[in-house]
Amino acid sequence: MKYKNLFYYRHVASIGGVETFYWQIAKKYGKDHDITLLYKDGDRKQLQRLRELIRVVQYTGGIVQCERAFFGYAHDAIDQIEADEYIQIIHADFKDPYLAAHGWKPRLDRRFSRYVCVSENNAASFEELTGQACEQCYNPITPEKPRKVLHLISATRLSPEKGLERMRKLADALDAAGVRYLWTVYTDGPERFQSPNVVFRPGRLDMADWIADADWLVQLSDTEGYSYSILEALCLGTPVIITPLPVRYELQVKDGVNGIVLPYEMDEIPVERIVKGLRKFKYTPQPDRWNELLLPGAGDYRYDPEREVAVRSRILYRDLQLGRLVKEGEVLRMPYPRALELEDKRWVSIIGD
């Protein structure tokens, strides 16, 4: 099979901006464009919700053919993907010292005919570091209809560059002022800080209702490529508490209108302004150009929850329905609900349709 629009993403995490990018692509363009996500491993919940909108295929080796191939951070399968056209998507601000310190560097490849950055800030840093011209195309966004709960909310990793220490300082300031608040932090990492008013919960995919119900969304990162949590919050009418992110102007964050910008040092925290809140505001996201990048024409992929899927056995086990032992590594087909049941037991891995 020769795919039309193929996105390769090696590891699909349980949360993350790139994972949200694929979900927004699927929501906005999956119906009218033939889109396939090719991956090596990933979070089952992320993959499942994508399967309802686009074709999702696990890469297990061999040559894959497509008309247009999109690559993000990982290029490890590019030699096995034969495409009429290759496009590199730049999701990160590579001038961030944290990314450089951890080996995240921009990559060039002669096969790429186009380099697409998700913000002007990213494009500028990419071109400065590589000398390669890069066109800009904003992340797509399809706001969801909200329901409401009142509290502070964050949906982020708690690593240093995402502002773990700044979050602690903000909580300390609110606690010291006697503010009655509940800050729900959705995250997938082990990092924590102590506060009687901060609750840590596992990351979840359906964040729109919770963000819309919050008084503030808090994102205190060193930098962001084009933050989906900030973008989603503003689209849902929830003001944001952020640091002076270089991309804040493109995200149209205006201090005192739809957000509060705190200094990186967190030496001035306007507790009274946070408690008082802001007036309602209107927000229109920047238009994206993915309709120009994706080849037109709807595909023949349709989601069927009762369909059979291919699975690979992870262990030697006796399959009662088959009436025999299934060897480790054996590939077989079974109804999707039963595949999910066995995958939850970690007996098999779902590898495709």
Secondary structure, 3 states (H helix, E strand, C coil): CEEEEEEECCEECCCCHHHHHHHHHHHHHCCCECEEEEECEECHHHHHHHHCCCEEEECCCCCEEEEEEEECCCCCCHHHEEEEEEEEEECCCCCCHHHHHCCCCCCCCCCEEEEEECCHHHHHHHHHHHCCCCEECCCCCCCCCCCCCCCEEEECCCCHHHCHHHHHHHHHHHHHCCCCCCEEEEECCCCCCCCCCEEEEECCCCCHHHHHCCCEEEECCCCCCCCHHHHHHHHCCCCEEECCCHHHCCCCCCECCCEEECCCCCCCCCHHHHHHCCCCCCCCCCCCCHHHHCCCECCCCCCCCCCEEEEEECCCEEECCCCEEECCCCEEEEEHHHHHHHHHCCCEEEEEC
